[in-house]
């Protein structure tokens, strides 16, 4: 079986001080590219699924460089528009030990913010597509990208395509006079699969689980409430991260469908190389698992293993193969040298 997944969102340039320096200390910045939906598109292509990305990039050398990164990962870039505007940026200050990392966005007046749903040929975008993935980041950017997200969901649903939404709450982005809880519940009511982290559901849709946040009981009750409130949801996935320092996290996920709930194994991540994009790796792995694996348990294990591996990779993108992910999903990973 083969599958085609479409994603829509903004691809940005990421700038990071080397050697875990703070931004105020550094005299140089390492460059890569990322963005939630772009990370999912790239990861799915690396898993050997057909991955199609819808976005806009500027008519500049920076836009061309970003486009080349998508093509290097074998993403279908036919629907990447080139528009006036600037390249979106974000600055990543990595954490260390007890010091938290932080992200600073610079996304005003970008080419992507000028992309209109009316300029997109949705019949061609969704031709042969099996799945459409978006995140709550795109509607957080501006009123125009909110409208783009809403219209893209409607276009996918009109064509009978499975839609997944990763809530991905980013408090620093919702600053144009709209609160997420005003618009995201209506989106959740239209999609088929919902993905959320520990801090996403209350600010985005006003629902929380019972018991201690991050516990199995909390995740089970939260996913049950979400399925009850939104009967359109075929799948609800909740990710659970517990951090003891910037470099040591415990991570697992659960997946609820109509037959019940299953939990992945828990990963003790002790030497994190780069945590950015790990949630996107889970999204890509879960989509792959739901399309290609035989059971819900196997699907959530595949997604969790993709997330685990991404913690070991510098940059936003999970550069891993399906066989590598499946190996970790089966035995938890050993780090042994392969010969």
Secondary structure, DSSP 4 states (H G I P E B T S, - for coil): ---EEEEE---EEEEE-GGG--TTT-S--EEEEE-HHHHHHHHHHHTTSEEEEEEEEESSHHHHHHHHHHHHTT-B-TTEEEESSB--EEEEE--BTTBPPEEEEE-TTBSGGG--GGGS-HHHHTTT--EEEEETTHHHH-HHHHHHHHHHHHHHHHTT-EEEEE----TTT--SS--HHHHHHHHHTT-SEEEE-TTTHHHHHS---SSSTTSHHHHHHHHHHHHHH-TT-SEEEEEEEEEEETTEEEEEEEEEETTEEEEPPPEEE-S-S--TTHHHHHHHHHHHHHHHSSSHHHHHHHHHHHHHHHTTSSSSS----HHHHHHHHHH----PPP-
